[in-house]
Amino acid sequence: MSRAINILQEFPSNKEGIKAVAEAIVTGVMSGEADPLDVRAKLDAIEKIIGAVKEDVAFKDATLDQAEMYPDKTFTHNGTEFTKAESARYDYSDDEEWRELKNDEQVYSKARKEREAVLKTLKAPTEINGIMCHPPFKKATSYVRVKV
């Protein structure tokens, strides 16, 4: 078995186990056992690994093939519940009225964004073209961005 698969086998696949591992990581960081920035970088790297694996066509096909071995739509495998599902997308572009509505949507979206840009510049209530305009409320959240 490869080292990567061995590492993966150590991870839980149920809610209780996931919660326990998350709490253990937070506790380890808070106790000084690990540097929070190092842990954050590793977590972001793990997210990217997960995304790459889940998006791999061969992996998706293997997962679907394995799921087809179960006759029910929802089934349990090694204590984890799975549900076979299907995603559908519709292409409405052949419909003339739909295309017109889509174009209107884009026009209004552009106009709204232009209006938002004007409102962001306001520092206090200001009259523009005879209309009293108020600056938007700004809600900011601080965070750390990670580039892996």
Buried (B, 14 or more C-beta within 10 A) or exposed (E): EEEEEEEEEEEBEEEEEEEEEEEEBEEEBEEEEEEEEEBBBBEBEEEEEEEEEEEEEEEEEEEEEEBEEEEEEEBEEEEEEBEEEEEEEEEEEEEEEEEEEEEEEEEEEEEEEEEEEEBEEEEEEBEEEEEEBEEEEEEEEEEEEEEE
